[in-house]
Amino acid sequence: MSIELPPRNLRATRTAPGIAGSKRPPGPKPRPDPLADQLQQALDRRVLIEQAKGVLIARMGVEADQAFALIRREARSRNRRVTGVAGDVIAGHLPEPQQPRR
């Protein structure tokens, strides 16, 4: 069974597949946006730190501020980045509780 389409509808069906399946027109590739890349990296780091804080809250029973302080203190005492320590915490390597300073 065949359906006859009026000429105006036929034209639309010929161009629609080209539009739906079309790729970006040829030409220079768009340049990556450095600001968007920086923002994405900052968001990725923040997510990692928040996950590590959640691990410390769950396992050590500390508050969010205390969890971040533990991560930061561990990073400073070992001359490491906070994100590196956060990754270790997520992997199961918890910082040792330190005695309060007098």
C-alpha atoms as a printed R data frame, in Angstrom:
    type eleno elety resid chain resno      x      y      z
1   ATOM     1    CA   MET     A     1  0.000  0.000  0.000
2   ATOM     2    CA   SER     A     2  1.401  3.333 -1.054
3   ATOM     3    CA   ILE     A     3  0.384  6.749  0.202
4   ATOM     4    CA   GLU     A     4  0.437  9.670 -2.182
5   ATOM     5    CA   LEU     A     5  1.731 12.856 -0.660
6   ATOM     6    CA   PRO     A     6  1.033 16.299 -2.052
7   ATOM     7    CA   PRO     A     7  4.157 17.934 -3.542
8   ATOM     8    CA   ARG     A     8  4.652 20.319 -0.583
9   ATOM     9    CA   ASN     A     9  4.767 17.360  1.883
10  ATOM    10    CA   LEU     A    10  7.050 15.399 -0.409
11  ATOM    11    CA   ARG     A    11  9.602 18.203 -0.358
12  ATOM    12    CA   ALA     A    12  9.581 18.221  3.458
13  ATOM    13    CA   THR     A    13 10.199 14.481  3.636
14  ATOM    14    CA   ARG     A    14 13.206 14.823  1.343
15  ATOM    15    CA   THR     A    15 14.865 17.489  3.447
16  ATOM    16    CA   ALA     A    16 13.960 16.170  6.898
17  ATOM    17    CA   PRO     A    17 16.351 13.191  6.850
18  ATOM    18    CA   GLY     A    18 19.147 15.506  5.796
19  ATOM    19    CA   ILE     A    19 18.431 17.801  8.720
20  ATOM    20    CA   ALA     A    20 17.995 15.079 11.313
21  ATOM    21    CA   GLY     A    21 21.105 13.184 10.305
22  ATOM    22    CA   SER     A    22 23.266 16.151  9.437
23  ATOM    23    CA   LYS     A    23 26.553 16.754 11.120
24  ATOM    24    CA   ARG     A    24 28.253 20.021 11.753
25  ATOM    25    CA   PRO     A    25 28.881 21.818  8.484
26  ATOM    26    CA   PRO     A    26 32.413 21.537  7.139
27  ATOM    27    CA   GLY     A    27 34.768 24.218  8.293
28  ATOM    28    CA   PRO     A    28 37.107 24.935 11.155
29  ATOM    29    CA   LYS     A    29 36.556 22.981 14.323
30  ATOM    30    CA   PRO     A    30 35.314 25.025 17.245
31  ATOM    31    CA   ARG     A    31 38.074 25.835 19.697
32  ATOM    32    CA   PRO     A    32 37.749 24.400 23.175
33  ATOM    33    CA   ASP     A    33 36.617 26.944 25.727
34  ATOM    34    CA   PRO     A    34 39.357 27.256 28.360
35  ATOM    35    CA   LEU     A    35 36.966 28.721 30.904
36  ATOM    36    CA   ALA     A    36 34.545 25.822 30.490
37  ATOM    37    CA   ASP     A    37 37.448 23.381 30.919
38  ATOM    38    CA   GLN     A    38 38.619 25.141 34.083
39  ATOM    39    CA   LEU     A    39 35.121 25.163 35.519
40  ATOM    40    CA   GLN     A    40 34.657 21.463 34.772
41  ATOM    41    CA   GLN     A    41 37.972 20.619 36.432
42  ATOM    42    CA   ALA     A    42 37.051 22.667 39.502
43  ATOM    43    CA   LEU     A    43 33.698 20.897 39.699
44  ATOM    44    CA   ASP     A    44 35.374 17.499 39.378
45  ATOM    45    CA   ARG     A    45 37.786 18.356 42.211
46  ATOM    46    CA   ARG     A    46 34.956 19.628 44.381
47  ATOM    47    CA   VAL     A    47 32.964 16.433 43.858
48  ATOM    48    CA   LEU     A    48 35.993 14.350 44.844
49  ATOM    49    CA   ILE     A    49 36.484 16.364 48.037
50  ATOM    50    CA   GLU     A    50 32.786 16.167 48.932
51  ATOM    51    CA   GLN     A    51 32.825 12.390 48.463
52  ATOM    52    CA   ALA     A    52 35.863 12.093 50.728
53  ATOM    53    CA   LYS     A    53 34.158 14.243 53.354
54  ATOM    54    CA   GLY     A    54 31.158 11.923 53.176
55  ATOM    55    CA   VAL     A    55 33.392  8.903 53.758
56  ATOM    56    CA   LEU     A    56 34.943 10.511 56.832
57  ATOM    57    CA   ILE     A    57 31.547 11.564 58.165
58  ATOM    58    CA   ALA     A    58 30.222  8.025 57.776
59  ATOM    59    CA   ARG     A    59 33.253  6.166 59.092
60  ATOM    60    CA   MET     A    60 34.560  8.499 61.764
61  ATOM    61    CA   GLY     A    61 31.373 10.226 62.865
62  ATOM    62    CA   VAL     A    62 32.756 13.733 62.394
63  ATOM    63    CA   GLU     A    63 31.011 16.866 61.134
64  ATOM    64    CA   ALA     A    64 31.518 18.125 57.565
65  ATOM    65    CA   ASP     A    65 33.837 20.953 58.659
66  ATOM    66    CA   GLN     A    66 35.902 18.548 60.739
67  ATOM    67    CA   ALA     A    67 36.128 16.106 57.824
68  ATOM    68    CA   PHE     A    68 37.492 18.805 55.536
69  ATOM    69    CA   ALA     A    69 39.915 19.937 58.253
70  ATOM    70    CA   LEU     A    70 41.212 16.357 58.534
71  ATOM    71    CA   ILE     A    71 41.730 16.127 54.780
72  ATOM    72    CA   ARG     A    72 43.418 19.534 54.635
73  ATOM    73    CA   ARG     A    73 45.660 18.802 57.619
74  ATOM    74    CA   GLU     A    74 46.723 15.479 56.104
75  ATOM    75    CA   ALA     A    75 47.503 17.193 52.793
76  ATOM    76    CA   ARG     A    76 49.545 19.928 54.459
77  ATOM    77    CA   SER     A    77 51.462 17.595 56.732
78  ATOM    78    CA   ARG     A    78 52.487 15.409 53.800
79  ATOM    79    CA   ASN     A    79 52.952 18.220 51.272
80  ATOM    80    CA   ARG     A    80 50.210 16.825 49.025
81  ATOM    81    CA   ARG     A    81 47.212 18.205 47.212
82  ATOM    82    CA   VAL     A    82 43.861 18.068 48.961
83  ATOM    83    CA   THR     A    83 42.411 16.196 45.980
84  ATOM    84    CA   GLY     A    84 45.131 13.550 46.259
85  ATOM    85    CA   VAL     A    85 44.338 12.959 49.913
86  ATOM    86    CA   ALA     A    86 40.612 12.968 49.080
87  ATOM    87    CA   GLY     A    87 41.210 10.234 46.508
88  ATOM    88    CA   ASP     A    88 43.069  8.188 49.109
89  ATOM    89    CA   VAL     A    89 40.218  8.608 51.603
90  ATOM    90    CA   ILE     A    90 37.716  7.391 49.014
91  ATOM    91    CA   ALA     A    91 39.991  4.403 48.312
92  ATOM    92    CA   GLY     A    92 39.825  3.491 52.013
93  ATOM    93    CA   HIS     A    93 43.000  5.061 53.346
94  ATOM    94    CA   LEU     A    94 41.734  7.169 56.235
95  ATOM    95    CA   PRO     A    95 43.943  9.771 57.892
96  ATOM    96    CA   GLU     A    96 45.041  8.873 61.384
97  ATOM    97    CA   PRO     A    97 43.336 10.926 64.075
98  ATOM    98    CA   GLN     A    98 45.877 13.319 65.546
99  ATOM    99    CA   GLN     A    99 46.073 14.368 69.155
100 ATOM   100    CA   PRO     A   100 44.881 17.915 69.768
101 ATOM   101    CA   ARG     A   101 47.659 20.484 69.960
102 ATOM   102    CA   ARG     A   102 48.356 22.050 73.356
